[in-house]
């Protein structure tokens, strides 16, 4: 799935990011962070507009948070079904419930970017716990802004960030860092390939004045 999404990202840009971040905030297995890194890289290559992709990602994330919050608040049974299935989702819901009870609005803020795997489940549990909508929304917007700025900015910085991320991979801190490095290196190769193609066309045009 990731490869397909990355392939079509330059064509659909902000609209694709909006959909990706929205679905990821509803606990769908979508590589939103990887997509934002890639979008930042494509923007620096001139294939996308940086503020467009950042805005698309932010709007999608905020909408996803709101949907998750209201699913939990309306008591649709979705949370109960996830708990009944057991496994990783039930465990994540328990952790999110505990985190939300302990931290309140700060749980919303930090689960957007610092402990992002809990983010979608905090949305559900915050709604189920009847957290105030204004407090939830403020935490959501601030946290999602940080998430988008970090990952789109990381992609925009491209190779400058590899030196920072590689020690995280080497020390075994996480799969996400490894994926980030792989994406950044892939983007670098893509940029070099495009530059080579453009130079080849320019050389051909100069060699043939009639072209």
C-alpha positions as CSV (number, residue, x, y, z in Angstrom):
1,X,0.0,0.0,0.0
2,X,2.8,2.4,0.9
3,X,4.5,2.1,-2.4
4,X,1.2,2.8,-4.3
5,X,0.4,5.8,-2.2
6,X,3.9,7.2,-2.7
7,X,3.6,6.7,-6.4
8,X,0.4,8.8,-6.7
9,X,1.3,11.4,-4.1
10,X,2.9,13.9,-6.6
11,X,-0.4,13.8,-8.6
12,X,-2.9,14.2,-5.8
13,X,-0.8,16.0,-3.2
14,X,-2.7,17.8,-0.5
15,X,-6.0,15.9,-1.3
16,X,-4.3,12.5,-0.8
17,X,-2.7,13.7,2.4
18,X,-6.0,14.9,3.8
19,X,-7.5,11.5,3.2
20,X,-4.5,9.6,4.6
21,X,-4.3,11.6,7.8
22,X,-8.0,11.5,8.3
23,X,-8.1,7.7,8.1
24,X,-5.0,7.3,10.2
25,X,-6.7,9.3,13.0
26,X,-9.5,6.7,13.0
27,X,-7.0,3.8,13.7
28,X,-6.8,2.7,10.0
29,X,-3.4,1.2,9.1
30,X,-2.3,4.1,6.9
31,X,1.3,5.2,6.7
32,X,0.5,8.9,7.4
33,X,3.9,9.9,8.8
34,X,5.8,8.4,5.9
35,X,3.5,10.1,3.5
36,X,4.1,13.5,5.1
37,X,7.8,13.0,5.0
38,X,7.6,12.1,1.3
39,X,5.3,15.1,0.6
40,X,7.8,17.4,2.2
41,X,10.5,16.0,0.0
42,X,8.4,16.3,-3.2
43,X,7.6,19.9,-2.2
44,X,11.3,20.7,-2.0
45,X,11.8,19.1,-5.4
46,X,9.2,21.4,-6.9
47,X,6.6,18.7,-7.5
48,X,4.2,19.9,-4.8
49,X,3.6,23.1,-2.9
50,X,4.8,22.9,0.7
51,X,2.0,24.9,2.4
52,X,-0.6,23.0,0.4
53,X,0.5,19.6,1.6
54,X,1.0,20.9,5.2
55,X,-2.5,22.3,5.2
56,X,-4.0,19.2,3.6
57,X,-2.4,17.0,6.2
58,X,-3.5,19.3,9.1
59,X,-7.1,19.5,8.0
60,X,-7.4,15.8,7.5
61,X,-5.9,15.1,10.9
62,X,-8.2,17.5,12.7
63,X,-11.2,16.1,10.9
64,X,-10.2,12.6,11.8
65,X,-9.8,13.5,15.4
66,X,-13.3,15.1,15.4
67,X,-14.8,12.0,13.9
68,X,-13.1,9.7,16.4
69,X,-14.1,11.9,19.3
70,X,-17.8,11.9,18.3
71,X,-17.8,8.2,17.6
72,X,-16.7,7.7,21.2
73,X,-19.1,10.3,22.5
74,X,-22.2,9.0,20.7
75,X,-21.7,5.5,22.0
76,X,-22.1,3.8,18.6
77,X,-20.7,0.5,20.0
78,X,-17.5,0.9,17.9
79,X,-15.2,1.2,20.9
80,X,-16.9,-1.8,22.6
81,X,-16.5,-3.9,19.5
82,X,-12.8,-3.1,19.4
83,X,-12.4,-4.0,23.1
84,X,-14.3,-7.3,22.6
85,X,-11.9,-8.3,19.8
86,X,-8.9,-8.2,22.1
87,X,-5.4,-8.1,20.8
88,X,-3.5,-4.9,20.0
89,X,-6.5,-2.7,19.6
90,X,-7.9,-3.6,23.0
91,X,-4.6,-3.1,24.6
92,X,-4.2,0.3,22.9
93,X,-7.7,1.3,24.1
94,X,-6.8,0.4,27.7
95,X,-3.6,2.4,27.5
96,X,-5.4,5.3,25.9
97,X,-8.1,5.3,28.6
98,X,-5.5,5.3,31.3
99,X,-3.5,8.1,29.6
100,X,-6.6,10.2,29.1
101,X,-7.7,9.9,32.7
102,X,-4.3,10.9,34.0
103,X,-3.5,13.7,31.5
104,X,-6.7,15.1,30.2
105,X,-6.1,17.6,27.4
106,X,-2.4,16.9,27.6
107,X,-3.1,13.3,26.6
108,X,-4.8,14.7,23.5
109,X,-1.9,17.0,22.7
110,X,1.0,14.5,23.2
111,X,-0.8,11.6,21.6
112,X,-0.9,13.5,18.3
113,X,2.9,13.4,17.8
114,X,4.9,12.2,20.8
115,X,3.1,8.9,21.4
116,X,1.2,8.9,18.1
117,X,0.2,5.2,18.1
118,X,-2.2,6.0,20.9
119,X,-3.7,9.0,19.1
120,X,-6.7,7.4,17.4
121,X,-7.6,5.5,20.6
122,X,-7.4,8.7,22.7
123,X,-9.9,10.2,20.3
124,X,-12.4,7.4,21.0
125,X,-11.8,7.3,24.8
126,X,-11.9,11.1,25.2
127,X,-15.3,11.1,23.5
128,X,-16.5,8.2,25.6
129,X,-15.2,9.9,28.8
130,X,-17.3,13.0,27.8
131,X,-14.2,15.3,27.7
132,X,-15.2,18.8,26.9
133,X,-15.3,19.4,23.1
134,X,-13.5,22.7,23.3
135,X,-10.7,21.3,25.4
136,X,-10.3,18.3,23.1
137,X,-10.3,20.4,20.0
138,X,-7.6,22.8,21.4
139,X,-5.4,19.8,22.3
140,X,-6.1,18.2,18.9
141,X,-5.2,21.3,16.8
142,X,-2.1,22.1,18.8
143,X,-0.9,18.5,18.7
144,X,-1.7,17.9,15.0
145,X,0.1,21.1,14.1
146,X,3.2,19.8,15.8
147,X,2.8,16.4,14.1
148,X,2.5,17.9,10.6
149,X,5.3,20.4,11.2
150,X,7.7,17.7,12.4
151,X,7.1,15.2,9.6
152,X,6.5,17.5,6.6
153,X,9.5,19.6,7.9
154,X,11.6,16.5,8.1
155,X,10.8,15.6,4.5
156,X,11.5,19.2,3.4
157,X,14.9,19.0,5.1
158,X,15.5,15.6,3.4
159,X,19.1,14.6,3.6
160,X,19.9,17.0,6.4
161,X,17.8,14.9,8.6
162,X,19.4,11.5,7.8
163,X,22.4,12.2,10.0
164,X,20.0,12.8,12.9
165,X,17.7,9.8,12.3
166,X,20.4,7.2,11.6
167,X,21.6,7.0,15.2
168,X,18.0,6.2,16.3
169,X,17.9,3.3,13.9
170,X,21.4,2.1,14.9
171,X,20.5,2.1,18.6
172,X,17.2,0.3,17.9
173,X,14.8,3.0,19.0
174,X,12.2,2.2,16.4
175,X,10.8,1.1,13.1
176,X,9.5,4.5,12.3
177,X,13.0,6.0,12.3
178,X,14.2,3.3,10.0
179,X,11.3,3.9,7.6
180,X,12.0,7.6,7.7
181,X,15.6,7.1,6.7
182,X,14.6,4.7,3.9
183,X,12.1,7.3,2.6
184,X,14.5,10.1,2.7
185,X,17.2,8.1,0.9
186,X,14.6,7.1,-1.7
187,X,13.6,10.7,-2.2
188,X,17.2,11.7,-2.7
189,X,17.6,9.1,-5.4
190,X,14.4,10.2,-7.0
191,X,15.6,13.9,-7.0
192,X,18.9,12.9,-8.5
193,X,17.1,10.8,-11.2
194,X,14.9,13.8,-12.1
195,X,17.8,16.2,-12.2
196,X,19.7,13.8,-14.5
197,X,16.7,13.5,-16.8
198,X,16.3,17.3,-17.0
199,X,20.0,17.8,-17.7
200,X,19.9,15.1,-20.4
201,X,17.0,16.9,-22.1
202,X,18.8,20.2,-21.9
203,X,22.0,18.7,-23.3
204,X,19.9,17.2,-26.2
205,X,18.3,20.5,-26.9
206,X,21.6,22.3,-27.0
207,X,23.1,19.7,-29.3
208,X,20.2,20.0,-31.8
209,X,19.4,23.7,-32.3
210,X,16.3,22.7,-34.4
211,X,14.7,20.9,-31.4
